Amino acid sequence: MARTGFDRFALILVIIGAINWLSVGLFRFDIVAALFGGATNLVSRIIYSVVGIAGIYSISLLFRHSPVNVRE
């Protein structure tokens, strides 16, 4: 099964979330909170939620079978 545009979008969001967590872990700096006015701001909470949903959706990518390329 080929990756859909939605699959790619979800993976991009997961990567963005991972970069944000790396920044929190290494530098104690939350990029999303800094850009959107704090971690409790509505916009920040929406972004955190969308990234979390993308992460949950991306779990399904682990269990999909990709087509095998067969050479003749």
Secondary structure, 3 states (H helix, E strand, C coil): CCCCHHHHHHHHHHHHHHHHHHHHHHHCCCHHHHHHCCCCCHHHHHHHHHHHHHHHHHHHHHCCCCCCCCCC
